[in-house]
Amino acid sequence: MVIECDVLVVGAGPAGSSAARAAAEAGANTIFIDKKKEIGIPVQCAEAIGEYLIPYLPFSIPEEQLIWEIDGMSFWAEGIAIERSGGFWSGYAINREKFDKWLANNALGAGAKLHLETELINLEFSEKYYITKAIVRTGVGVREIKPKVVIAADGVHSKVLNKLGFTNLKDKYGKVLSFEMNNLNLYKPTYEQLYIGDFAPGAYAYIFPLSKTRANVGVASLFPTKKLEKCYAEFLEIPEVKKQLRNGNKVLEKSGWAPIRYLTDKWVYGNVLLVGDAANQNFKPFVEGILPAIICGDIAGKNAYKFINGGDSLSNYPKGVKNKLGNLFLESDRVLDILHELGKSSDKKENLLRLGLFANVFSLKEIIKLNFEDYIALKRRLDDILCLKPKLID
Ligand SMILES: Cc1cc2nc3c(=O)[nH]c(=O)nc-3n(C[C@H](O)[C@H](O)[C@H](O)COP(=O)(O)OP(=O)(O)OC[C@H]3O[C@@H](n4cnc5c(N)ncnc54)[C@H](O)[C@@H]3O)c2cc1C
């Protein structure tokens, strides 16, 4: 059986559901597929969203989706603690399972058709990058879908990218080991906590609260110099962390993979638009991908409709993203370059530079200059700044 459609969206995460909703709402005959049995399961996320991105969303998030309010973030490295609050630093915790289901329901409400337990396994092309047919495996056998446009929203391990010929992507994403824990003694339950040190090479470990006593606790590494399990164990030994997690229980694993570099040079190939993690559409240093995926998915869905019905060029999709989020992507790309640069050395001063960068105490320009200072000078500099502006409350 061959199914025909205007837009085929592969993946029903935040990027895919948002793209499917936008395309269907505009009037495109839209199918979105996911290999999962149930949307949103398993959760592979720390479930934090930043308030500053909410105004860019194409629709508002109902209050019941915002399960915990975040007032700020605290940063820790080499015994120095910095706290930031309000504005950019505030946000919410969400329940990713319920959130993803809500997003998929929005797409269904707009008229998109969802096929679960439907895995893209192959693609056929008329010419390079121009897909004519998608071959999918379903519970009742193999099916074919003939789309006019394909939106690749299938995450870091994108099968669409693989079939387009991008097969060597292993160094473009990194694993994040993460667990939901309960029974915690959080020192400030409305603050997200980020820890920088040798336990998280090039990246950070985190405690992201979900309530007064529950949080997602995880560790990521930009450079896989040691096993993440070892990193996690070392992180739990930090006295500040131990105090809060001593009586905690792991209730659910939420580990996953996050893009740490662009997987491809472009977001459009032939009649394919890349969105979400498949396009590395997240903001560094916090690898914040949920809301950018929704915003970019929306632009891609609308552009796909306009391409099919009005002859609009698909290259207007990256232009649309640039118009809306261009400055944020530029800043994020520069942060990413600096993180890779800092990671070349294992000197402890890199932890202080990352602290200054993450907490936005040092500007990107300053970081490059400060890279020439030694550990003692940098520590003194940070101590002096914090002395003048205790805790940096915004
Ligand atoms: C541990 C961890 C913690 C994170 N914490 C945060 C956070 O706190 N805040 C934040 O903003 N971001 C966070 N992120 C990043 C965020 O989760 C992603 O950026 C976001 O999920 C991207 O959405 P997406 O729709 O592009 O991809 P995904 O959410 O990965 O969705 C892709 C979908 O495609 C489906 N799929 C894959 N292959 C196929 C196929 N062949 N056929 C059919 N379907 C397929 C998958 O089943 C999946 O449902 C975190 C990531 C990780 C790994």
The ligand as an ORCA input file, in Angstrom:
! r2SCAN-3c Opt
* xyz 0 1
  C      19.719     13.943     29.011
  C      19.278     15.150     28.239
  C      18.825     16.258     28.924
  C      18.328     17.359     28.224
  N      17.804     18.393     28.944
  C      17.271     19.439     28.293
  C      16.646     20.484     29.033
  O      16.579     20.458     30.257
  N      16.108     21.511     28.340
  C      16.153     21.585     26.968
  O      15.635     22.555     26.387
  N      16.727     20.599     26.239
  C      17.262     19.525     26.871
  N      17.811     18.495     26.149
  C      17.749     18.565     24.674
  C      16.340     18.239     24.188
  O      15.864     17.068     24.786
  C      16.332     18.083     22.670
  O      16.970     19.215     22.101
  C      14.921     17.940     22.104
  O      14.315     16.757     22.532
  C      14.965     17.976     20.589
  O      13.708     17.659     20.053
  P      13.573     16.875     18.662
  O      12.129     16.807     18.384
  O      14.490     17.457     17.678
  O      14.170     15.421     18.938
  P      13.650     14.256     19.873
  O      12.979     14.782     21.073
  O      14.839     13.365     20.075
  O      12.573     13.499     18.984
  C      12.939     12.712     17.885
  C      11.855     11.687     17.652
  O      12.142     10.995     16.440
  C      11.808      9.635     16.592
  N      12.584      8.856     15.614
  C      13.919      8.688     15.570
  N      14.265      7.921     14.524
  C      13.105      7.588     13.893
  C      12.813      6.800     12.739
  N      13.778      6.208     12.028
  N      11.519      6.640     12.378
  C      10.531      7.235     13.102
  N      10.763      7.991     14.198
  C      12.031      8.172     14.588
  C      12.195      9.338     18.033
  O      11.514      8.197     18.527
  C      11.784     10.625     18.749
  O      10.481     10.553     19.262
  C      18.337     17.385     26.809
  C      18.845     16.277     26.097
  C      19.307     15.172     26.806
  C      19.818     13.984     26.034
*
